[in-house]
Amino acid sequence: MNALIEKIHKTGFVHDDLGNEYKLHSNLERAEGELLSQLIESDPSVYKTLEIGCAYGLSSLYICSALSERAAARHIMIDPFQHKDWHGVGISNLKRAGFNFYELIERPSEWALPELLQSAPATFDLVVIDGWHTFDHTLLDLFYANRLIKIGGYL
């Protein structure tokens, strides 16, 4: 497992690029992250992933850790509040871990997903929805995710 993931779980804190410390909350639990990693690691056809919601980036770390040895790995995150509310910690964590195959779309998912659908329909192997937790937003994210994921992909 990635050393940064271990450190975050052990301390319960994350840091931004300036060294400011934030108590971990609103995150993926260790068992959920390990299950996500195992799912990706067990299927070599998974290399292009989409995550709606990034926050402090723990789920992104699990995903990118599992993808890190794969050629052409690509992880896209949609989080309109990454810098405003989450202080850029999710992106900072990916940089600290040494990953360079990710992209942040810092726009609301209801705007970003239709644009992705126009340029990349049915191209994702795995989509994780953990964005705005209201019925209407989640339903809309699911509607677009269903069109963005490959047949046989994971949602």
N, C-alpha and C positions, 0 to 999 in steps of 0.2 A: 504494500500500500504506500501511497505517496506520503513522504515525511511531513509535508505541510498539512495534509488532512489529519494526520495523527496529532500534530501540535495543536491544531485548532480544537479538536475533540478533547484533548487533555487539558488545555488551559481554559477553554470556553470563551476565548477572546479572538478578535481579528484586528488587523491594522490597515490603515490606508497608506498611501505613498509617503505621507509626511510623518508617519510613525504614530499617529493618533490611534488610540485603542478603543474598541467598541465591544461591548458584551454581545456574544453570539445569541441571536434569537431568530425566529422565523426561518429556521434551517431544516434541511434534510437530516433525519436521524441517522446514526451510524449504520444500523441494520438496513435501512432503506437504501443508503448509499452503497453499501456492500452488495446488496441485491442488484442494484442498477449496474454496478461494475461487473458482477458475475454474468449478468445477462449479455452485456456487450462483449466481454471476453470470450464467452461460450459460442458466439456467432461471428465468425470471421467476415461475414458479408456486411456487417455494420461498420460503416466508416464515415457516413455523413449524418449528422445529428442536429436537431433543432430543439432549443429550450426556450420556453416562454416563461420569463421570470428568472432573474439571476441573483438578486439581493447580494449577500456576502460571498456568493460564488462557491459554496460547498458542493452543491450538486454538479456544478460545472467542473470542479476539480475531480470529482469521481468519474464523470463522463470522459474528460480529457485524459485522465490517468489510464483509463481502460483503452482509449484509442491511441495512445502515444506511440505505440510501435507499428502502427498501420500506415502504409504508404497512402497518400492522398487523403488522410483524415481531415475532416472539416467539422467544426462545431460553431453553430450560429446561435446567439442568445438575443432575445428581444426583451429589453427592460428600459422603459422610458424614465425610470427614476434611479438608474445606476449611479449617476453622479450627484443628483439632487438630494435623494434620500438615503442612499447607501454609500455615499462618500467615495465611490469608485473602488470600493474594497473588492468586489467580485473580480474586476479586471486586474487589480493589483495582485490578487492571489494567483491568478493564472500566469501573470508575468513572473512572479516569485517562483512558481513551480517550473518555469522554463518552457511553457507551452507557447507556440506561435501559430497555431492552426485554427484560431478562433476569430470570430467577428461579432462585434456588438452592434445591434441596431437599437439605438436609443430613441425609440418612438413607441407610442401605444400599439399594442398588438392588433387592435381593430383597424389600424392604418397600415402597419407593417406586413401583416399576413396576406392581405389581398395583393400587395405589391410582389411579395415572394411568390405567390401563386402564379402571377403573370410571367415571372422569369424562370421559375423552377418547379413546375407542377410534377407531383409524384416522384420526387427525387430524394427524399429523406428516408433513411433506414430506421430512425428512431426519433420520436417527438415526445418531449416531456412538457406537460402543461402544469405550471405552478405559478401563474401570474396573478392577476387581480381576482380575488376569491369571491366573486358574486356569481349568481346563477347566469345572468345574461352574458357577462364577459367570458366565463368558462365555456358556455354553450357556443359562443361565437368562435373562441379559440379552437374548440373541438371541431366545429364545422370546417374551418380552414385546414386544420391539421389533417383531417380525413382526406383532403384533396392534395395535401403536400407530401403525404407519406406513400412510399412504394407499396405495392401489393405484397403482403407478407411481412411488412415492417412492424415495428413495435410502437405502441402508443401508451 
